Every structure is written in structure tokens, then in C-alpha cells.
Amino acid sequence: MANKKCALITGSGQNIGRAIAIDLASRGYSIVLNGSTNQQACQNVADEIAAAGGESTIAMGNIGVCEEAQSIAKTAIDQFGAVDVLVCNAAIRPNVDFLNSEEEEWDRIFNVNFKSSYWLARACLPGMVEKGWGRIIQFTGMNAQQGYEGKSAVSVSKHACWGLTKSLAKEYGRHGITSNIISPGTIIGETDNPKHFGQSETLKKNNPSGRLGKPQDISSAVALLVSDEGGFINGQLLQVNGGVVT
């Protein structure tokens, strides 16, 4: 167990985060699961990992609060010695009218979507540097890249993640640490109702792959980026959308 690598995945109780946790656990990683409120969802994932012979722990907390983000990282480091893979998956995407929004709401969105990555990376990087190996993966999205109507704070916060990704790649690549960001297409998770997407059939027809994405499409991309074979992929934005945005 001591020689295992540890992966901390925020928002890992369901959908994309859950798929990443289960995939990395199957590859021998010790997993630190995280959620802000739904501990039972994280426990369900922990039970699934244990049933397959894997190892995990749960570190609940709101990543949008500095002290809680630091506590989540401390739990991981105390239990497993270091965080080798940091996956910043959790995010919020509320509608915020630009002219009528309060600055406090922008701050809340920035704290969850961007500053959490800053806080967690600051906590996890020293152990990666000491080991001479590490992986940091953040997330953006197609709409965030192109500009969200009614979600300017979300788009700006995700552009900040892209900037941090490139800077960390330049600064820590020499230490065997890669930093990349994934932009998922439309993903239907196990807790999503396809009807919520309204135009799902239209979205499928407009996608060159003829389908919408699954959480496993994203977890497979993460598995590549954290592998030794993916070690020369650094500072990149990886589009996983079936070709709808190129």
C-alpha cells in the first residue's frame, strides 16, 4: 500500500468524478473522494472501489473555502503521504446576469471554480516535487471556452484555470510534473436526465460522433494524462467532445 500512488479527485461522488475515481482505483491508485454535501454518494463510490479490491478514503468539504480545501488536501497527505494526482473536477455553473449580479456571487463562483485549484495545487505540489513526479488535471468546457451567455463568471473562472494550467506546466515540468486541462463535450452522467438537455437528439445529430458523451469518455482521457505514457503531454487543453468543437 505504501508504494501506491494517491489520486485526489474533487466532486467524485457522481458522474465524471465518480468515473475517474473508479477508473484510477482499477489502475492501482489509492483514491481520495470528495464532495461538499452528499457524503452518501461518496460512500457509495468508496464501497464500489472496496468491492473491486481498491483503497479509498473520503474527505468531505467545500473546496470553495480555503480552509476546507486545505483540510481536504491534508487528509489525503496524512493518510497516503502525498497526493500524486490532483484532479480538480468539481465546479458550479449558475446563471449570473452580468449587469445585475453581485460581486459576492462572482467571488463564490471564482472560489469554487478557480481558487480551489490554486489552493489544492499549492498544498499538493510540494509532495510532487519531492517525489519528482506528479499530475495536475483541471477542467473547462466548450461553452466556457467560447463564452457563456448569462454565465460570464463561469467562463472567466474557467479561462483562469486554463491560464494556471499553462503556467504550472512551464514552472514544474522540470520536476516530472505535468499540468493539463480537459474540455468535455456534452456528457450524460448516471444522475442526469437526458430530458434536461431538451435538444439531445439534435445535439447527437450535430456531433460528428453521432452521440453524446459518457463519463467514461472523460475518465479514459484522465487515465492517459496520468500514465507514464502520457508524460510528454504537458500544458495542453484536451478536447473530449466527439468532434463538435475542433
C-alpha positions, 0 to 999 in steps of 0.5 A: 500500500505504501508504494501506491500512488494517491489520486485526489479527485474533487466532486467524485461522488457522481458522474465524471468524478465518480468515473475517474475515481473508479477508473484510477482505483482499477489502475492501482491508485489509492483514491481520495473522494470528495464532495461538499454535501452528499457524503452518501454518494461518496460512500457509495463510490468508496464501497464500489472501489472496496468491492473491486479490491481498491483503497479509498478514503473520503474527505468531505468539504467545500473546496470553495473555502480555503480552509476546507480545501486545505483540510481536504488536501491534508487528509489525503497527505496524512493518510497516503503521504502525498497526493500524486494526482490532483484532479480538480473536477468539481465546479458550479455553473449558475446563471449570473446576469452580468449587469445585475449580479453581485460581486459576492456571487462572482467571488463564490463562483471564482472560489469554487471554480478557480481558487480551489485549484490554486489552493489544492495545487499549492498544498499538493505540489510540494509532495510532487516535487519531492517525489519528482513526479506528479499530475495536475488535471483541471477542467473547462468546457466548450461553452466556457471556452467560447463564452457563456451567455448569462454565465460570464463568471463561469467562463472567466473562472474557467479561462483562469484555470486554463491560464494556471494550467499553462503556467504550472506546466512551464514552472514544474515540468522540470520536476516530472510534473505535468499540468493539463486541462480537459474540455468535455463535450456534452456528457450524460452522467448516471444522475442526469436526465437526458430530458434536461438537455431538451435538444439531445437528439439534435445535439447527437445529430450535430456531433460528428460522433453521432452521440453524446458523451459518457463519463467514461469518455472523460475518465479514459482521457484522465487515465492517459494524462496520468500514465507514464505514457502520457508524460510528454503531454504537458500544458495542453487543453484536451478536447473530449467532445466527439468532434463538435468543437475542433 
